[in-house]
Amino acid sequence: MSAMQTSAAEAGPARPAPQYPIESVDRALRLLRMFSATRELRLSDARDALGVGQSTAHRLMAMLVHHGFVDQDPVSRVYRAGPALVEIGLSVVNQMDLRAVARPVLQWLSETTGETVHLGSLEGGQVRFLDVIESDRALRVSGRVGRTLPAHATSLGKAMLAHLPDDQIAQRYPDDVLGQVTTKTMTSRSALLAEIERIRRRGYALNAGESEDGVSSIGCAVARPDGPLLGGLSVAAPTARMTKAQRDEHAVALVEGCRRLAEKLG
């Protein structure tokens, strides 16, 4: 048994085998579990681990790619976990009380900035707002818990998109034309990709009236170093109050908040 197989087999307690196993399903699930032990997988790795021929391994991988569970790098031809697999994992994390884990960090971020702070997750090309602590100021940004918005129109969504590999972004945005939420929303994929490069260099995303007139925000992805995307945090305020000095100050707190949450999710 290879090291990858051993790792997958030891990922959880032994369970009884089903009475009528379906071999193709078993092989596909074993392939998916291999990504818990490695970031990249070559076709030869899959073939050897499963003990099947090259063509069988290729057909299995092709089906996983088709459903978005696996992506293949067009240059190196290696396979990586795809958006569907990442989203399922994130959904499970959310159900395991992500909000409860994040709440102390949200509270700290709210007290530090004095503004409305959100916790969110990425679902395809949408950002879902999972939790909020609203500012106690009279003029404030209201919470969006339960709502979804186009990721490219929010700082939270753009920050999470920036954490993804380019091929996963391309899958989420196959067309160059993007939906418009306000007159300030970027409406082309090329503009989004250019913005994502700036976000990667800066470490956080900005939004000024792109999802709601008069509202500005800063967003940051929550992720372990070189690990999968776990979610994101944002700080939102009325545009009139989000001066450059204030924005820079909030950004420092936001990046620290994301680091703390990633550490908690460890």
C-alpha positions as a Markdown table, in Angstrom:
| # | Residue | x | y | z |
|---|---|---|---|---|
| 1 | Met | 0.0 | 0.0 | 0.0 |
| 2 | Ser | 1.3 | 3.4 | -1.0 |
| 3 | Ala | 1.8 | 6.3 | 1.5 |
| 4 | Met | -1.2 | 8.1 | -0.1 |
| 5 | Gln | -3.4 | 5.0 | 0.3 |
| 6 | Thr | -2.3 | 4.6 | 3.9 |
| 7 | Ser | -3.1 | 8.3 | 4.7 |
| 8 | Ala | -6.6 | 8.0 | 3.1 |
| 9 | Ala | -7.3 | 4.7 | 4.9 |
| 10 | Glu | -6.3 | 6.2 | 8.2 |
| 11 | Ala | -8.4 | 9.3 | 7.7 |
| 12 | Gly | -11.2 | 7.9 | 9.9 |
| 13 | Pro | -12.3 | 4.9 | 11.8 |
| 14 | Ala | -12.7 | 1.6 | 10.0 |
| 15 | Arg | -16.3 | 1.1 | 8.7 |
| 16 | Pro | -17.9 | -2.1 | 7.6 |
| 17 | Ala | -17.9 | -2.7 | 3.8 |
| 18 | Pro | -21.3 | -2.5 | 2.1 |
| 19 | Gln | -22.9 | -5.7 | 1.1 |
| 20 | Tyr | -23.1 | -4.8 | -2.6 |
| 21 | Pro | -20.2 | -2.5 | -3.3 |
| 22 | Ile | -20.0 | -0.5 | -6.6 |
| 23 | Glu | -16.4 | -0.7 | -7.7 |
| 24 | Ser | -16.4 | 2.4 | -9.9 |
| 25 | Val | -17.9 | 4.5 | -7.1 |
| 26 | Asp | -15.4 | 3.1 | -4.6 |
| 27 | Arg | -12.5 | 4.0 | -6.9 |
| 28 | Ala | -13.8 | 7.6 | -7.4 |
| 29 | Leu | -14.2 | 8.2 | -3.7 |
| 30 | Arg | -10.8 | 6.8 | -3.0 |
| 31 | Leu | -9.4 | 9.2 | -5.5 |
| 32 | Leu | -11.1 | 12.1 | -3.8 |
| 33 | Arg | -9.8 | 11.1 | -0.4 |
| 34 | Met | -6.2 | 11.1 | -1.7 |
| 35 | Phe | -6.4 | 14.9 | -2.0 |
| 36 | Ser | -6.5 | 15.1 | 1.8 |
| 37 | Ala | -2.9 | 13.8 | 1.8 |
| 38 | Thr | -1.5 | 15.7 | -1.2 |
| 39 | Arg | -2.1 | 19.0 | -3.0 |
| 40 | Glu | -1.4 | 17.6 | -6.5 |
| 41 | Leu | -1.9 | 14.2 | -8.0 |
| 42 | Arg | -0.6 | 12.8 | -11.3 |
| 43 | Leu | -2.5 | 10.3 | -13.3 |
| 44 | Ser | 0.2 | 7.7 | -12.7 |
| 45 | Asp | -0.3 | 8.2 | -8.9 |
| 46 | Ala | -4.0 | 7.5 | -9.3 |
| 47 | Arg | -3.4 | 4.5 | -11.4 |
| 48 | Asp | -0.8 | 3.0 | -9.0 |
| 49 | Ala | -2.9 | 3.7 | -5.9 |
| 50 | Leu | -6.0 | 2.1 | -7.3 |
| 51 | Gly | -4.2 | -0.7 | -9.0 |
| 52 | Val | -6.0 | -0.1 | -12.4 |
| 53 | Gly | -4.9 | 0.6 | -15.9 |
| 54 | Gln | -4.0 | 4.0 | -17.3 |
| 55 | Ser | -7.3 | 4.3 | -19.3 |
| 56 | Thr | -9.4 | 3.4 | -16.3 |
| 57 | Ala | -7.7 | 6.0 | -14.1 |
| 58 | His | -8.1 | 8.6 | -16.9 |
| 59 | Arg | -11.8 | 7.9 | -17.2 |
| 60 | Leu | -12.3 | 8.3 | -13.5 |
| 61 | Met | -10.4 | 11.6 | -13.4 |
| 62 | Ala | -12.2 | 12.9 | -16.4 |
| 63 | Met | -15.6 | 12.3 | -14.7 |
| 64 | Leu | -14.4 | 14.1 | -11.5 |
| 65 | Val | -13.2 | 17.0 | -13.6 |
| 66 | His | -16.5 | 17.1 | -15.4 |
| 67 | His | -18.4 | 17.5 | -12.1 |
| 68 | Gly | -15.9 | 20.1 | -10.7 |
| 69 | Phe | -14.5 | 17.9 | -8.0 |
| 70 | Val | -11.0 | 17.9 | -9.6 |
| 71 | Asp | -9.2 | 20.4 | -11.8 |
| 72 | Gln | -6.4 | 19.6 | -14.2 |
| 73 | Asp | -3.5 | 22.0 | -14.9 |
| 74 | Pro | -3.4 | 22.5 | -18.7 |
| 75 | Val | 0.4 | 22.8 | -18.6 |
| 76 | Ser | 1.7 | 20.3 | -16.0 |
| 77 | Arg | -1.3 | 18.0 | -16.4 |
| 78 | Val | -1.4 | 17.4 | -12.6 |
| 79 | Tyr | -4.8 | 17.2 | -10.8 |
| 80 | Arg | -5.9 | 19.4 | -7.9 |
| 81 | Ala | -9.0 | 19.6 | -5.7 |
| 82 | Gly | -11.7 | 21.4 | -7.7 |
| 83 | Pro | -14.3 | 24.0 | -6.7 |
| 84 | Ala | -17.0 | 21.5 | -6.0 |
| 85 | Leu | -14.8 | 19.6 | -3.5 |
| 86 | Val | -13.6 | 22.8 | -1.9 |
| 87 | Glu | -17.2 | 24.1 | -1.6 |
| 88 | Ile | -18.4 | 20.8 | 0.0 |
| 89 | Gly | -15.6 | 20.9 | 2.5 |
| 90 | Leu | -16.3 | 24.5 | 3.3 |
| 91 | Ser | -20.0 | 23.7 | 3.7 |
| 92 | Val | -19.1 | 21.0 | 6.2 |
| 93 | Val | -16.9 | 23.4 | 8.1 |
| 94 | Asn | -19.7 | 25.9 | 8.2 |
| 95 | Gln | -22.1 | 23.3 | 9.6 |
| 96 | Met | -19.5 | 22.4 | 12.2 |
| 97 | Asp | -20.1 | 25.8 | 13.9 |
| 98 | Leu | -17.9 | 28.0 | 11.8 |
| 99 | Arg | -20.0 | 30.9 | 13.0 |
| 100 | Ala | -19.4 | 29.9 | 16.7 |
| 101 | Val | -15.6 | 29.7 | 16.1 |
| 102 | Ala | -15.6 | 33.0 | 14.2 |
| 103 | Arg | -17.8 | 34.9 | 16.6 |
| 104 | Pro | -15.1 | 36.0 | 19.1 |
| 105 | Val | -13.0 | 37.2 | 16.1 |
| 106 | Leu | -16.0 | 39.1 | 14.7 |
| 107 | Gln | -16.5 | 40.7 | 18.1 |
| 108 | Trp | -12.9 | 41.8 | 18.4 |
| 109 | Leu | -12.9 | 43.2 | 14.8 |
| 110 | Ser | -16.2 | 45.0 | 15.5 |
| 111 | Glu | -14.8 | 46.6 | 18.7 |
| 112 | Thr | -11.5 | 47.5 | 17.0 |
| 113 | Thr | -13.0 | 49.1 | 13.9 |
| 114 | Gly | -16.3 | 50.4 | 15.3 |
| 115 | Glu | -17.9 | 49.4 | 12.0 |
| 116 | Thr | -20.1 | 46.5 | 10.7 |
| 117 | Val | -18.2 | 43.3 | 10.2 |
| 118 | His | -19.3 | 40.2 | 8.2 |
| 119 | Leu | -18.3 | 36.6 | 7.9 |
| 120 | Gly | -18.9 | 35.0 | 4.5 |
| 121 | Ser | -18.3 | 32.0 | 2.3 |
| 122 | Leu | -17.9 | 31.6 | -1.5 |
| 123 | Glu | -20.5 | 29.6 | -3.4 |
| 124 | Gly | -19.6 | 29.4 | -7.0 |
| 125 | Gly | -19.6 | 33.0 | -8.3 |
| 126 | Gln | -21.7 | 34.2 | -5.3 |
| 127 | Val | -20.7 | 35.3 | -1.7 |
| 128 | Arg | -23.0 | 34.2 | 1.1 |
| 129 | Phe | -23.1 | 36.3 | 4.3 |
| 130 | Leu | -23.1 | 33.9 | 7.2 |
| 131 | Asp | -22.8 | 36.2 | 10.2 |
| 132 | Val | -22.6 | 39.9 | 11.2 |
| 133 | Ile | -22.0 | 42.3 | 14.0 |
| 134 | Glu | -23.5 | 45.6 | 13.1 |
| 135 | Ser | -21.8 | 48.9 | 14.1 |
| 136 | Asp | -23.6 | 50.7 | 17.0 |
| 137 | Arg | -23.3 | 54.0 | 15.3 |
| 138 | Ala | -26.4 | 55.8 | 14.2 |
| 139 | Leu | -25.2 | 55.9 | 10.5 |
| 140 | Arg | -24.1 | 52.4 | 9.8 |
| 141 | Val | -24.1 | 49.5 | 7.2 |
| 142 | Ser | -26.9 | 47.0 | 7.9 |
| 143 | Gly | -26.3 | 43.3 | 8.1 |
| 144 | Arg | -26.7 | 41.0 | 5.1 |
| 145 | Val | -26.9 | 37.6 | 6.9 |
| 146 | Gly | -28.5 | 34.9 | 4.7 |
| 147 | Arg | -28.2 | 37.0 | 1.5 |
| 148 | Thr | -26.0 | 36.2 | -1.5 |
| 149 | Leu | -24.4 | 38.7 | -3.8 |
| 150 | Pro | -22.2 | 38.4 | -6.9 |
| 151 | Ala | -18.7 | 37.8 | -5.6 |
| 152 | His | -17.2 | 40.3 | -8.1 |
| 153 | Ala | -19.4 | 43.1 | -6.7 |
| 154 | Thr | -18.2 | 42.7 | -3.0 |
| 155 | Ser | -14.9 | 43.1 | -1.3 |
| 156 | Leu | -15.5 | 39.9 | 0.6 |
| 157 | Gly | -16.1 | 38.0 | -2.6 |
| 158 | Lys | -13.2 | 39.5 | -4.5 |
| 159 | Ala | -10.8 | 38.7 | -1.6 |
| 160 | Met | -11.9 | 35.0 | -1.6 |
| 161 | Leu | -11.7 | 34.8 | -5.4 |
| 162 | Ala | -8.1 | 36.1 | -5.2 |
| 163 | His | -7.2 | 33.1 | -3.0 |
| 164 | Leu | -8.2 | 30.7 | -5.8 |
| 165 | Pro | -6.0 | 29.5 | -8.6 |
| 166 | Asp | -6.7 | 31.2 | -11.9 |
| 167 | Asp | -8.2 | 28.1 | -13.5 |
| 168 | Gln | -10.9 | 28.0 | -10.8 |
| 169 | Ile | -11.7 | 31.6 | -11.3 |
| 170 | Ala | -12.1 | 30.9 | -15.0 |
| 171 | Gln | -14.5 | 28.1 | -14.3 |
| 172 | Arg | -16.7 | 30.4 | -12.2 |
| 173 | Tyr | -16.6 | 33.2 | -14.8 |
| 174 | Pro | -16.7 | 31.5 | -18.3 |
| 175 | Asp | -18.0 | 34.7 | -20.0 |
| 176 | Asp | -16.3 | 38.0 | -20.2 |
| 177 | Val | -19.5 | 39.9 | -19.3 |
| 178 | Leu | -20.3 | 40.2 | -15.6 |
| 179 | Gly | -23.6 | 41.1 | -14.0 |
| 180 | Gln | -24.0 | 44.7 | -12.8 |
| 181 | Val | -25.4 | 45.5 | -9.4 |
| 182 | Thr | -24.7 | 49.2 | -9.3 |
| 183 | Thr | -23.3 | 51.7 | -11.8 |
| 184 | Lys | -19.9 | 51.1 | -10.1 |
| 185 | Thr | -19.8 | 47.3 | -10.4 |
| 186 | Met | -17.1 | 46.0 | -12.7 |
| 187 | Thr | -18.7 | 44.3 | -15.7 |
| 188 | Ser | -15.9 | 42.4 | -17.4 |
| 189 | Arg | -13.9 | 39.4 | -16.5 |
| 190 | Ser | -10.7 | 41.1 | -17.7 |
| 191 | Ala | -11.3 | 43.9 | -15.2 |
| 192 | Leu | -12.0 | 41.4 | -12.5 |
| 193 | Leu | -8.8 | 39.5 | -13.2 |
| 194 | Ala | -6.7 | 42.7 | -13.1 |
| 195 | Glu | -8.3 | 43.6 | -9.8 |
| 196 | Ile | -7.6 | 40.2 | -8.4 |
| 197 | Glu | -3.9 | 40.6 | -9.2 |
| 198 | Arg | -3.9 | 43.9 | -7.2 |
| 199 | Ile | -5.7 | 42.1 | -4.3 |
| 200 | Arg | -3.1 | 39.4 | -4.3 |
| 201 | Arg | -0.3 | 42.0 | -4.0 |
| 202 | Arg | -2.1 | 44.1 | -1.4 |
| 203 | Gly | -3.5 | 41.3 | 0.7 |
| 204 | Tyr | -7.1 | 42.5 | 0.9 |
| 205 | Ala | -9.9 | 43.7 | -1.4 |
| 206 | Leu | -11.6 | 47.1 | -1.6 |
| 207 | Asn | -15.2 | 48.0 | -2.6 |
| 208 | Ala | -16.6 | 51.5 | -3.1 |
| 209 | Gly | -20.3 | 51.4 | -4.0 |
| 210 | Glu | -20.0 | 48.3 | -6.2 |
| 211 | Ser | -22.8 | 46.3 | -4.4 |
| 212 | Glu | -24.7 | 49.2 | -2.7 |
| 213 | Asp | -24.6 | 52.9 | -3.3 |
| 214 | Gly | -22.9 | 54.8 | -0.5 |
| 215 | Val | -21.3 | 51.7 | 1.1 |
| 216 | Ser | -17.6 | 51.0 | 1.1 |
| 217 | Ser | -15.9 | 47.9 | 2.5 |
| 218 | Ile | -12.6 | 46.0 | 2.9 |
| 219 | Gly | -12.5 | 42.2 | 2.5 |
| 220 | Cys | -9.9 | 39.6 | 3.4 |
| 221 | Ala | -9.8 | 35.8 | 2.8 |
| 222 | Val | -9.5 | 33.3 | 5.7 |
| 223 | Ala | -7.1 | 30.5 | 4.8 |
| 224 | Arg | -4.3 | 28.6 | 6.3 |
| 225 | Pro | -0.8 | 29.3 | 4.6 |
| 226 | Asp | -0.9 | 27.4 | 1.3 |
| 227 | Gly | -4.1 | 25.8 | 2.4 |
| 228 | Pro | -7.7 | 25.8 | 1.1 |
| 229 | Leu | -10.1 | 28.8 | 1.3 |
| 230 | Leu | -12.1 | 28.7 | 4.5 |
| 231 | Gly | -14.2 | 31.8 | 4.2 |
| 232 | Gly | -13.7 | 35.6 | 4.5 |
| 233 | Leu | -14.2 | 38.6 | 6.7 |
| 234 | Ser | -15.1 | 42.2 | 5.8 |
| 235 | Val | -15.4 | 45.6 | 7.4 |
| 236 | Ala | -18.1 | 47.9 | 5.9 |
| 237 | Ala | -18.9 | 51.5 | 6.5 |
| 238 | Pro | -20.7 | 54.5 | 4.9 |
| 239 | Thr | -18.4 | 55.7 | 2.1 |
| 240 | Ala | -18.3 | 59.2 | 3.6 |
| 241 | Arg | -16.6 | 57.7 | 6.7 |
| 242 | Met | -14.2 | 55.4 | 4.9 |
| 243 | Thr | -11.3 | 57.8 | 4.3 |
| 244 | Lys | -8.0 | 56.4 | 3.1 |
| 245 | Ala | -6.5 | 56.8 | 6.6 |
| 246 | Gln | -9.5 | 55.0 | 8.1 |
| 247 | Arg | -9.4 | 52.3 | 5.4 |
| 248 | Asp | -5.7 | 51.6 | 6.0 |
| 249 | Glu | -6.3 | 51.4 | 9.7 |
| 250 | His | -9.2 | 49.0 | 9.3 |
| 251 | Ala | -7.2 | 46.9 | 6.8 |
| 252 | Val | -4.5 | 46.2 | 9.4 |
| 253 | Ala | -7.2 | 45.0 | 11.9 |
| 254 | Leu | -9.0 | 42.9 | 9.2 |
| 255 | Val | -5.9 | 41.1 | 8.1 |
| 256 | Glu | -5.1 | 40.3 | 11.7 |
| 257 | Gly | -8.7 | 39.1 | 12.3 |
| 258 | Cys | -8.4 | 36.7 | 9.3 |
| 259 | Arg | -5.1 | 35.4 | 10.6 |
| 260 | Arg | -6.7 | 34.7 | 14.0 |
| 261 | Leu | -9.7 | 32.9 | 12.5 |
| 262 | Ala | -7.5 | 30.8 | 10.2 |
| 263 | Glu | -5.4 | 29.8 | 13.3 |
| 264 | Lys | -8.6 | 28.9 | 15.2 |
| 265 | Leu | -9.8 | 26.7 | 12.4 |
| 266 | Gly | -6.3 | 25.2 | 12.4 |
